[in-house]
Amino acid sequence: MATRSQSKPDTQLRRKRFKIAAMVVLSVLAVVFAALAPRLAQLGITELAFRTKSWRCEQIQVVAGAELSADSLLKIAGIEPNYPLAAYSTSQIAERLLRSPWIATALVTRRPPNVIEVRVTERTGVALLNDGSNLAVSSDLYLLPADGKPWANALPWLSVNQPFGRSAGPMLQSDPLFAVARQYANVLAVAPDVARNIAEMYRIDGTWGAVLLDPVLSISLAPDMSAENWLAFDRLLHDGSFRNKIDSNAVVDLRLPGFVTLHLPVKQAEES
């Protein structure tokens, strides 16, 4: 009969042998897996390639704005259903979409096994070109076709007295109207209430100006206006005492940095 002192060393020896055997088995498995891994990976890739080739685009989901219908957007993208999903290059589709002046951003993704999603952000017109071209300009200075658009009548005019050939697409820096459009975009960014209250912004023979709708007011501008002046003017337009001083013959001069000067037809000019 084994004593308690004899059985304890036997148990420890068995545990030690078990650990050694387990380590040997794990080592053998690691070697076998390392040898088979490339083959297993190749089989997985082959299976995935076979499955991918069998995936067909059965549905195209379109997320867009109000200007482009789904059909017109898909025509620009050059895609249609019932083609292998892998046959479409998402980067090339996005590149084609971005050629449209209406599209500011484009994201095209595959959703296996049978869906392509097209998600675009459209540009909108913020001002009309006063040149008979029926073109609007966006806040990032792209020219957009505005003929027949219901929103066109609510936009301000941008004017110069120099002829220039224009077409839809990115506005050229050589365009005499480029600086005027950029100035309006800056106003829209820093003082949107003022920008939407402008009826016309112009550059005529080197003279910069704008006409306000409410109250009816002429504004003298410089080629490069500071945000500070536009913000100060915005605050004054919300000041009842300032508005009470204005009549249809008044002129606001914003050309002096840091000052808004009100010129009245009879009264002495006041600075605020």
SULUR-V422052 format. One record per residue. N is the residue number from 1. RES is the residue in three letters. PHI is phi in whole degrees, -180 to 180 (999 if undefined). OMEGA is omega in whole degrees, 0 to 359 (NA if undefined). D_LAST is the distance of its C-alpha to the last C-alpha in whole Angstrom. Layout:
n = (N,N)
res = (RES,RES)
phi = (PHI,PHI)
omega = (OMEGA,OMEGA)
d_last = (D_LAST,D_LAST)
//
This chain:
n = (1,2,3,4,5,6,7,8,9,10,11,12,13,14,15,16,17,18,19,20,21,22,23,24,25,26,27,28,29,30,31,32,33,34,35,36,37,38,39,40,41,42,43,44,45,46,47,48,49,50,51,52,53,54,55,56,57,58,59,60,61,62,63,64,65,66,67,68,69,70,71,72,73,74,75,76,77,78,79,80,81,82,83,84,85,86,87,88,89,90,91,92,93,94,95,96,97,98,99,100,101,102,103,104,105,106,107,108,109,110,111,112,113,114,115,116,117,118,119,120,121,122,123,124,125,126,127,128,129,130,131,132,133,134,135,136,137,138,139,140,141,142,143,144,145,146,147,148,149,150,151,152,153,154,155,156,157,158,159,160,161,162,163,164,165,166,167,168,169,170,171,172,173,174,175,176,177,178,179,180,181,182,183,184,185,186,187,188,189,190,191,192,193,194,195,196,197,198,199,200,201,202,203,204,205,206,207,208,209,210,211,212,213,214,215,216,217,218,219,220,221,222,223,224,225,226,227,228,229,230,231,232,233,234,235,236,237,238,239,240,241,242,243,244,245,246,247,248,249,250,251,252,253,254,255,256,257,258,259,260,261,262,263,264,265,266,267,268,269,270,271,272)
res = (MET,ALA,THR,ARG,SER,GLN,SER,LYS,PRO,ASP,THR,GLN,LEU,ARG,ARG,LYS,ARG,PHE,LYS,ILE,ALA,ALA,MET,VAL,VAL,LEU,SER,VAL,LEU,ALA,VAL,VAL,PHE,ALA,ALA,LEU,ALA,PRO,ARG,LEU,ALA,GLN,LEU,GLY,ILE,THR,GLU,LEU,ALA,PHE,ARG,THR,LYS,SER,TRP,ARG,CYS,GLU,GLN,ILE,GLN,VAL,VAL,ALA,GLY,ALA,GLU,LEU,SER,ALA,ASP,SER,LEU,LEU,LYS,ILE,ALA,GLY,ILE,GLU,PRO,ASN,TYR,PRO,LEU,ALA,ALA,TYR,SER,THR,SER,GLN,ILE,ALA,GLU,ARG,LEU,LEU,ARG,SER,PRO,TRP,ILE,ALA,THR,ALA,LEU,VAL,THR,ARG,ARG,PRO,PRO,ASN,VAL,ILE,GLU,VAL,ARG,VAL,THR,GLU,ARG,THR,GLY,VAL,ALA,LEU,LEU,ASN,ASP,GLY,SER,ASN,LEU,ALA,VAL,SER,SER,ASP,LEU,TYR,LEU,LEU,PRO,ALA,ASP,GLY,LYS,PRO,TRP,ALA,ASN,ALA,LEU,PRO,TRP,LEU,SER,VAL,ASN,GLN,PRO,PHE,GLY,ARG,SER,ALA,GLY,PRO,MET,LEU,GLN,SER,ASP,PRO,LEU,PHE,ALA,VAL,ALA,ARG,GLN,TYR,ALA,ASN,VAL,LEU,ALA,VAL,ALA,PRO,ASP,VAL,ALA,ARG,ASN,ILE,ALA,GLU,MET,TYR,ARG,ILE,ASP,GLY,THR,TRP,GLY,ALA,VAL,LEU,LEU,ASP,PRO,VAL,LEU,SER,ILE,SER,LEU,ALA,PRO,ASP,MET,SER,ALA,GLU,ASN,TRP,LEU,ALA,PHE,ASP,ARG,LEU,LEU,HIS,ASP,GLY,SER,PHE,ARG,ASN,LYS,ILE,ASP,SER,ASN,ALA,VAL,VAL,ASP,LEU,ARG,LEU,PRO,GLY,PHE,VAL,THR,LEU,HIS,LEU,PRO,VAL,LYS,GLN,ALA,GLU,GLU,SER)
phi = (999,-76,-85,-63,-69,-79,-71,-66,-62,-63,-64,-63,-66,-63,-63,-64,-64,-64,-63,-64,-64,-64,-65,-64,-60,-63,-64,-63,-62,-63,-65,-63,-64,-63,-73,-90,-56,-59,-68,-64,-63,-63,-63,-65,-64,-62,-64,-64,-63,-64,-67,-63,-63,-82,-73,-121,-77,-98,-148,-118,-96,-119,-121,-140,-98,-93,-83,-110,-73,-61,-65,-68,-67,-68,-67,-63,-71,72,-130,-153,-72,70,-119,-56,-59,-72,-76,-93,-95,-63,-69,-69,-63,-62,-64,-65,-62,-71,-74,-77,-64,-74,-102,-90,-137,-143,-128,-119,-134,-89,-127,-56,-97,-147,-128,-117,-109,-118,-124,-125,-111,-92,-82,-129,-76,-116,-157,-103,-84,-89,-138,78,-89,56,-113,-110,-120,-91,-68,-100,65,-109,-89,-126,-65,-114,-63,80,-80,-65,-82,-63,-68,-92,-95,-75,-93,-117,-133,-140,-109,-121,-70,-162,-80,-127,-147,-61,135,-63,-71,-82,-69,-78,-69,-58,-88,-59,-65,-68,-63,-65,-64,-65,-62,-66,-62,-61,-75,-97,-141,-60,-64,-66,-59,-75,-96,-87,-87,-155,-123,-146,-136,-120,51,84,-96,-100,-168,-151,-122,-91,-85,-140,-77,-65,-157,-92,-126,-93,-123,-110,-57,-123,-95,-82,-62,-59,-67,-66,-67,-64,-64,-60,-64,-66,-66,-95,-98,-61,-65,-67,-64,-67,-82,-92,-129,-67,-96,-72,-131,-101,-107,-107,-75,-88,-56,86,-129,-118,-109,-101,-101,-103,-63,-115,-72,-70,-60,-117,-109,-139)
omega = (183,177,180,181,179,184,182,176,180,180,179,180,179,179,180,179,179,179,179,180,179,179,178,180,180,178,179,179,179,179,180,181,179,180,184,186,179,180,179,179,179,178,178,179,179,179,180,179,179,180,181,179,181,178,179,180,181,184,175,180,184,174,185,179,186,189,185,174,179,181,181,179,179,176,176,183,180,180,176,183,178,169,176,183,182,182,183,173,183,180,178,177,179,180,178,180,183,175,177,179,181,190,180,177,179,177,181,182,171,175,182,10,192,186,166,178,178,183,182,171,183,170,174,178,178,178,180,176,182,182,180,184,185,177,172,177,179,181,176,170,168,178,186,175,183,183,178,180,183,182,188,184,182,185,176,177,169,190,166,180,176,180,179,178,184,175,182,181,180,181,182,179,176,178,178,181,185,183,179,179,179,179,179,178,178,178,181,182,187,182,186,179,177,183,182,178,181,176,181,169,189,168,184,180,177,179,180,178,177,177,180,181,186,0,177,191,173,182,175,185,172,180,180,182,178,176,181,181,180,180,178,179,178,180,181,179,176,180,183,181,177,182,180,180,190,166,187,179,183,177,175,180,180,188,182,183,177,182,168,185,179,177,179,185,182,184,178,181,179,177,177,NA)
d_last = (112,109,107,103,103,105,102,99,100,101,97,95,97,97,93,93,95,92,89,91,92,89,87,90,89,85,86,88,85,83,85,86,82,81,84,83,79,78,81,79,76,77,79,75,73,76,76,72,72,75,73,70,72,73,69,68,65,65,62,58,55,52,49,46,43,43,43,47,50,52,55,52,51,55,56,53,54,58,59,62,64,67,67,68,65,65,65,62,59,56,54,55,54,51,51,52,49,46,47,46,42,42,43,40,43,46,49,53,55,59,60,64,66,65,61,58,55,52,48,45,42,40,37,35,34,30,30,32,33,33,36,39,40,39,38,35,33,33,30,33,33,36,37,39,41,39,42,43,40,39,36,35,34,31,30,27,28,28,29,30,33,35,38,39,42,41,42,42,41,39,37,38,35,37,35,33,31,31,28,26,28,27,23,23,25,23,20,23,23,20,18,21,20,18,21,23,21,21,24,24,23,25,26,27,29,26,23,21,20,20,20,19,21,20,18,19,17,17,15,16,17,18,22,21,17,16,16,13,11,13,13,9,10,13,11,9,12,14,12,14,12,9,13,14,12,14,17,19,19,15,14,11,11,11,13,12,12,10,7,6,7,8,11,13,17,18,15,13,10,7,4,0)
//
